[in-house]
Amino acid sequence: MKLTLRIWRQAGPAEPGRMVAYEVPDANPDMSFLELLDVLNERLTLEGEDPVTFDHDCREGICGSCGVVINGQAHGPRALTTTCQLHVRSFADGDVIDIEPWRSVAFGVLKDLMVDRSGLDRIIQAGGYISAPTGSAPEAHSTPVPKPIADTAFDNATCIGCGACVAACPNGSAMLFTSAKVTHLNSLPQGAPERASRVLNLVEAMDAEGFGGCTNTGECTNACPKGIPLDSIATLNREYLRASLGRK
Amino acid sequence: MSFYKLGDDIADTTAPDVPIEQRWDKRRFDAKLVNPANRRRHSVIVVGTGLAGGAAGATLAEQGYHVIQFCYQDSPRRAHSIAAQGGINAAKNYRNDGDSVYRLFYDTVKGGDFRARESNVYRLAQTSTQIIDQCVAQGVPFAREYGGLLDTRSFGGVQVARTFYARGQTGQQLLIGAYQALSRQIDAGNVEMHARTEMLDLIVIDGRARGIVARDLITGEISTYIADAVVLATGGYGNVFYLSTNAKNSNASAIWRAHRRGAYFANPCYTQIHPTCIPRSGDHQSKLTLMSESLRNDGRIWVPKNPGDTRSPDQIPEDERDYYLERIYPGFGNLVPRDIASRAAKNQCDLGRGVGPGGLGVFLDFADAIKRMGEAAVREKYGNLFEMYDRITGEDPYKVPMRIYPAIHYTMGGLWVDYDLQSTIPGCFVIGEANFSDHGANRLGASALMQGLADGYFVLPPMLGNYIASNKFDKVDASHPEVAATVAEATGRLDRLLSIDGVRTVDSFHRELGEILWDECGMARSEDGLRKALGRLPELREEFWRSVKVPGTGASLNQSLERANRVSDFLELGELLCVDALHREESCGGHFRVESQTPDGEARRDDDRFAYAAAWEFGGTGGTPILHREPLEFDYVHLAQRNYA
């Protein structure tokens, strides 16, 4: 397959960026999207050009490192699929593919397709945990958790922190990310003691990091490779209201 | 004998000489304590943020130590522990099915083919129950029954259901638990977290580990960090094979640099190969993906009888297929143990009967299962795995048989540690997959997560406290000659990589290294093959240093330079891997020497000659490594040939 990749090249955070077109005449339909970039990079290296920088690690859709905007869509055209799990066979011979980094006020570009997502870590640091110092835990079976609640917690805990929700949102909001953590921990009996402070602190941190507000466009959940539902944002709003009203 | 020298035997001297059930209690009681008020004056470096490192960093910080922690990823949440699928073992005996600490200990020693240290394994089993309590308290959403209690399942040939799980994402959920605990300590100012920062070398002063040299991967700046102790939690070295189920950037540089500074490297030849991975699709392949072994419960494995048969599988009639596992092992059929299934697949492909690109694959066929159970039942049981396979290969397993091939996915070897998890460099502790301690020659399923968390949450912290309480720490700053020399060496190495400006990319060397190791030191190893590899590897290493091409500069973000630095270490580690495999003239666990097998092709141990852990001392680049043997004693689980019949 012959593909044309138009890739955002930017040498550093303060440098101007631009789209640069590269031909890949020998793309194989069975390549993953990142392997396509690998092949291009091998060639650029031998030609003495700077290879394209991008984040990646596990390449099996779970670490959350990778993520680029492909033809305007975060993680590309396939639903519930991270960039590393997308394959070249999703494209047609002769296609021109635009590849850009996550675009958001809160995610500065570091180089080419790599962005700074440390704001998401700081949201978790503000209270996205249950305070349970090592050694202090009671016997695991001392608190049964009804299965539906455990399942809701699990569904939200599957967030991989890739930032696609932020990249897809016209407002650059991190509401889906934040709501997944609030829903995961506030659903569980173990999370109850910090329920109010958690949601207040997370939302405060989210705002302080410069993420935008939520206007319920739902682009986030469409882009989410793990299918975190929009309901979680409703849960976040409910939890936030409850905490703001001082109800325990 | 020329490929290694024999040094003095070594021994673990820290496990107390009391009955095995009392050893850990006694060790903790004998350990010196650091007054809580004094702990903040002591700093500890933790490299890595996976299950072991994340758990250790959080726990040490909770106890009051000042923790300086590092990961090469952009966030501590991304460490490769996150990709573990199956589960975590614990001797809770919630099923009332006869499980106990002793049984978990027994299964682990036996599963490790009698090449692990009993004291450590017993402690691991003892600690396992506390891990589950800890994780549940953190909000880890384990699978539950309708009554609200935790669900468990059986795993990997074990006869009790002691594996706790969170769908197929147990590693992710446990890691997020440790990450959140670590995040709480970062927010509290007790952990100084350096993401996107990679350790380049270990700083050893007066024989003790006192810090690291690290590179900021964004700016390229090289800095030194000084502390009272250094904890390496940097995972395994599976990527020495280039293609493995490890994350792309998983590397052995931290442990290899510590090895070069004096830490012994134990049992590098114990590598684990998983039989059910998705085969490579071409030369562009960058990594391999595991699929759960549970597929072998209902799928049938076969290859065409005629070598080179390229017909599509539905065109191959029944009498031209060889269901080779069912034929060779009629008792176990498709459910033979991992190592046997892997070797059998390789043998078929070596005979030219492999399928798919390059003939490196065998069919895993669900046609009969679909006929027997109906497609809906198959979908219910295996739907998510079939989807994953479809996403990667573009083939529908409901219609076409899947293709599978074995791949490297875990390394039992690692830096040698004593019962305190301290390496042969005082003050350098090694935890999780990075050490060699608990799995012997073969790791059982769902035991990696258990060991990582046991080391990080419960075993390391009191032993580290003992080390700090037992030593005095002079102030060290960047002007210390050892610090300056280590920085100069690390910087010089990067400069040298950048200045070669040769004709081959880093990846092309890494691929070639991987091919040599996979062919000669993979599923089956022979003296001839290993000697061949040991002839070729030094040439490849020299060629690398002569003709690698690393573009860009060191003073900025440069992923090619990062890779070159890691591959330069893999090239040296690959040689030691082959030396260890060549010297161990027995088969055990993941190490299969073709010269040492039973008439029916099973691994044959040689306990008279090899019942020891092989701890290697660095002999210089291209030099001769020195073997120190730690004799293993089996006072509780008596030596016997593994038999799963």
Boltz contact constraints between the chains, C-beta under 6 A:
constraints:
  - contact:
      token1: [A, 28]
      token2: [B, 282]
      max_distance: 6.0
  - contact:
      token1: [A, 30]
      token2: [B, 281]
      max_distance: 6.0
  - contact:
      token1: [A, 31]
      token2: [B, 284]
      max_distance: 6.0
  - contact:
      token1: [A, 35]
      token2: [B, 284]
      max_distance: 6.0
  - contact:
      token1: [A, 35]
      token2: [B, 286]
      max_distance: 6.0
  - contact:
      token1: [A, 38]
      token2: [B, 286]
      max_distance: 6.0
  - contact:
      token1: [A, 39]
      token2: [B, 284]
      max_distance: 6.0
  - contact:
      token1: [A, 42]
      token2: [B, 505]
      max_distance: 6.0
  - contact:
      token1: [A, 45]
      token2: [B, 505]
      max_distance: 6.0
  - contact:
      token1: [A, 45]
      token2: [B, 551]
      max_distance: 6.0
  - contact:
      token1: [A, 53]
      token2: [B, 559]
      max_distance: 6.0
  - contact:
      token1: [A, 57]
      token2: [B, 78]
      max_distance: 6.0
  - contact:
      token1: [A, 57]
      token2: [B, 247]
      max_distance: 6.0
  - contact:
      token1: [A, 57]
      token2: [B, 248]
      max_distance: 6.0
  - contact:
      token1: [A, 57]
      token2: [B, 249]
      max_distance: 6.0
  - contact:
      token1: [A, 58]
      token2: [B, 83]
      max_distance: 6.0
  - contact:
      token1: [A, 58]
      token2: [B, 247]
      max_distance: 6.0
  - contact:
      token1: [A, 59]
      token2: [B, 248]
      max_distance: 6.0
  - contact:
      token1: [A, 59]
      token2: [B, 287]
      max_distance: 6.0
  - contact:
      token1: [A, 60]
      token2: [B, 83]
      max_distance: 6.0
  - contact:
      token1: [A, 60]
      token2: [B, 289]
      max_distance: 6.0
  - contact:
      token1: [A, 62]
      token2: [B, 82]
      max_distance: 6.0
  - contact:
      token1: [A, 62]
      token2: [B, 83]
      max_distance: 6.0
  - contact:
      token1: [A, 62]
      token2: [B, 172]
      max_distance: 6.0
  - contact:
      token1: [A, 63]
      token2: [B, 78]
      max_distance: 6.0
  - contact:
      token1: [A, 63]
      token2: [B, 82]
      max_distance: 6.0
  - contact:
      token1: [A, 65]
      token2: [B, 78]
      max_distance: 6.0
  - contact:
      token1: [A, 85]
      token2: [B, 391]
      max_distance: 6.0
  - contact:
      token1: [A, 89]
      token2: [B, 394]
      max_distance: 6.0
  - contact:
      token1: [A, 110]
      token2: [B, 218]
      max_distance: 6.0
  - contact:
      token1: [A, 111]
      token2: [B, 557]
      max_distance: 6.0
  - contact:
      token1: [A, 121]
      token2: [B, 75]
      max_distance: 6.0
  - contact:
      token1: [A, 124]
      token2: [B, 183]
      max_distance: 6.0
  - contact:
      token1: [A, 125]
      token2: [B, 183]
      max_distance: 6.0
  - contact:
      token1: [A, 125]
      token2: [B, 186]
      max_distance: 6.0
  - contact:
      token1: [A, 125]
      token2: [B, 187]
      max_distance: 6.0
  - contact:
      token1: [A, 129]
      token2: [B, 180]
      max_distance: 6.0
  - contact:
      token1: [A, 129]
      token2: [B, 183]
      max_distance: 6.0
  - contact:
      token1: [A, 129]
      token2: [B, 184]
      max_distance: 6.0
  - contact:
      token1: [A, 130]
      token2: [B, 138]
      max_distance: 6.0
  - contact:
      token1: [A, 130]
      token2: [B, 139]
      max_distance: 6.0
  - contact:
      token1: [A, 132]
      token2: [B, 137]
      max_distance: 6.0
  - contact:
      token1: [A, 132]
      token2: [B, 138]
      max_distance: 6.0
  - contact:
      token1: [A, 133]
      token2: [B, 62]
      max_distance: 6.0
  - contact:
      token1: [A, 134]
      token2: [B, 59]
      max_distance: 6.0
  - contact:
      token1: [A, 134]
      token2: [B, 457]
      max_distance: 6.0
  - contact:
      token1: [A, 137]
      token2: [B, 133]
      max_distance: 6.0
  - contact:
      token1: [A, 137]
      token2: [B, 134]
      max_distance: 6.0
  - contact:
      token1: [A, 137]
      token2: [B, 137]
      max_distance: 6.0
  - contact:
      token1: [A, 139]
      token2: [B, 133]
      max_distance: 6.0
  - contact:
      token1: [A, 140]
      token2: [B, 132]
      max_distance: 6.0
  - contact:
      token1: [A, 140]
      token2: [B, 133]
      max_distance: 6.0
  - contact:
      token1: [A, 140]
      token2: [B, 136]
      max_distance: 6.0
  - contact:
      token1: [A, 141]
      token2: [B, 149]
      max_distance: 6.0
  - contact:
      token1: [A, 144]
      token2: [B, 148]
      max_distance: 6.0
  - contact:
      token1: [A, 144]
      token2: [B, 149]
      max_distance: 6.0
  - contact:
      token1: [A, 145]
      token2: [B, 144]
      max_distance: 6.0
  - contact:
      token1: [A, 145]
      token2: [B, 148]
      max_distance: 6.0
  - contact:
      token1: [A, 146]
      token2: [B, 148]
      max_distance: 6.0
  - contact:
      token1: [A, 147]
      token2: [B, 144]
      max_distance: 6.0
  - contact:
      token1: [A, 147]
      token2: [B, 146]
      max_distance: 6.0
  - contact:
      token1: [A, 150]
      token2: [B, 141]
      max_distance: 6.0
  - contact:
      token1: [A, 150]
      token2: [B, 144]
      max_distance: 6.0
  - contact:
      token1: [A, 153]
      token2: [B, 141]
      max_distance: 6.0
  - contact:
      token1: [A, 154]
      token2: [B, 141]
      max_distance: 6.0
  - contact:
      token1: [A, 157]
      token2: [B, 141]
      max_distance: 6.0
  - contact:
      token1: [A, 157]
      token2: [B, 173]
      max_distance: 6.0
  - contact:
      token1: [A, 161]
      token2: [B, 77]
      max_distance: 6.0
  - contact:
      token1: [A, 185]
      token2: [B, 139]
      max_distance: 6.0
  - contact:
      token1: [A, 188]
      token2: [B, 139]
      max_distance: 6.0
  - contact:
      token1: [A, 190]
      token2: [B, 137]
      max_distance: 6.0
  - contact:
      token1: [A, 190]
      token2: [B, 139]
      max_distance: 6.0
  - contact:
      token1: [A, 191]
      token2: [B, 139]
      max_distance: 6.0
